[in-house]
């Protein structure tokens, strides 16, 4: 009898049981939104959006496609009109007409107007970059800055191949509008990340930020230079790119040098103080 | 002069009518039991739960009582921002005959006082020099429509065939033929519809393939600190202003409660997709930190079987 009672008590206290009943309770509470919504506002828990947010990235899990097939079709068609009509709503309207949609749908399909078209181009170029450039497997000897150089060049040549290079100045102007700056910078960061990753740099130490910032700076400067480049086949742009990549290399070695100089000086100063028997820490 | 008399009548209403109306609006259970059957489903009216058959009449009551002071109150409550939202809504849709296109048939549901309809006609006329695009203003509430008609006459949109007013239930849209409308708009109205999904289905029915569904409605504010301020404002200040300016606290209490009960941006975008519309990206655009949002959907050219 007593044993039985003890057994009951134990089963009642067993951690597993208490945890499952707790989780069941929590799950029940979370899965009954009708209950929650009938509660008066003061009693309600803060509402968290149900959309799953992935806080990690992995090359083993390709990201979900950013555009539906219909959107891709429409925007690709619109891109073909860019050489003639620029990054404008006219290009979007022509694409809609080509696919039998009334132009009224323009604002529903492309809420950000011309900027939607620019973002699509940037997204296309970024996501196809890894297929357009393949480094030979024996490229261990190629330095990462040489790889970066050819990656940035391939990316910018994408603008030339699609015929939008002549119109890219307009696109940069649209991207620099206040409402579009956050998304433009985000896209630049994603591109820099892609470029660094493809160049074979997988470091996750503090150089992660420096490297991406440097690459983004070089890319943005070259892109801007390209809009005013009138030389044949953009020769001047590629020379400009060479100089910027060299600069970045030099800057990298200078920061490294300055860093080790400061570390050495600090250590030496500490030693001098110690030799004078000064207690400083 | 007009505003003064409006205020005086509002004040009189406040003094004598507030208490009985309060009882009428908020004692749903007993008053509704006589004419509703047992199988009638329940829905919400602000924070209350009422029979589905009763919600429409309750909403009608609210809007009949606010029809005259509707615009003044909108200006006072939103500091005039609602005009910017409406302008943005119409400008983003850019209705009107485009070169090589046809004049549009627009259906503005729950558009009683004509706010959106007049703006769309102006856009068509001034931007596209199009005087053939026509708007049907549909509303379930005759009082609101009469207010709109009065304004249309005063502003010179009537008499003409560019605009017409119809009493119409958003859930059924009985007299609107299928596949007949280029643009369906509903601005600050869908919140008051009893069965929102039915209204979306009707919108899908009346739109031509390739037609646009556009909805502007109050939504959830983020970030959280701003939301806290917004909740304070809407639950303490707006009913008070309703009492002072329109002489009707309960209607504005319903307003803020119904805003609170409306689904979030993401949920409503999903409801639009469920009704068969295509949406681009996340399907909505937020205005003023999400105090209001605009959802747009497109009826696909080939309807999925």
Interface residues (C-beta under 8 A of the other chain):
Chain A: X37 X38 X40 X41 X46 X47 X49 X50 X51 X68 X70 X71 X93 X97 X100 X101 X102 X103 X104 X105 X106 X107 X108 X109 X110 X111 X116
Chain B: X44 X47 X49 X92 X93 X94 X95 X98 X100 X101 X104 X182 X183 X210 X211 X212 X213 X214 X220 X224 X231 X235 X260 X261 X264 X266 X278 X279 X280 X281 X285 X296 X297 X298 X301
